[in-house]
Amino acid sequence: MSFEVKPVLLEGEYMRLGPLAQEHAHGLFNRGTHAEDWAFMPRPCFVDLADCRHWIDEANATAGHVAFAMVEKKQGRAVGSSRYMAIREEHRGLEIGWTWIGRDWQGTVINVEAKLLMLQHAFENLGAIRVELKTDARNERSQRAIKGIGAKYEGTFRNHMIVQQGHFRDSAYFSVTEADWPSVRDGLLARRERQGAEL
């Protein structure tokens, strides 16, 4: 099995993840202008459509990143984005990161299914043995969400990144390994069924 991470369409019951493109700009801009939603991201929220378009181009030009748009299937709206990054082909590992989602879809089946699809593709199609996730150590909500999918906390890298307003960010690291994946998959499938029924 070749561990070659390329743009791909991942189709779920409630949403799809496809290669991030300029066609998603209007939808992402409409959902990416709330400053508080970007407080722990490497950059602030979008200030205008041109800013969003620039971010899309930058995401696709970043070496070692494969960027996706999250599109909810009911009305075909782009509602967020995520990426494969820190790709280590020789060690069959990668990171899921740069994830953000519009506030109306936070904590919904859309977010659950996005993680399910990305993890499933990594482990079952690419043959990954490790998937990392990290977040700002100040972001307790994100840490709860990552733990909620079954990822294991591994430690905190101090002064790991310089982020918005020159803050020295500590990064909390989590992982899912191939041995963890069956139970993580079952948990995500159960959550998808439960949260999908709430729509």
Buried (B, 14 or more C-beta within 10 A) or exposed (E): EEBEBEEBEBEBEBBBBBBBEEEBBBBBBBBBBEEEBBBBBEEEBBEEEEBBBEBBEEBBEEEEBBBBBBBBBEEEBBBBBBBBBBBBEEEBBBBBBBBBBBBEBBBBBBBBBBBBBBBBBBBEEBEBBBBBBBBBBEBEEBBEBBBBBBBEEEEEBEEBEEBBEEEEBBBBBBBBBBEBBEEBBEBBBEBBEEBBEEE
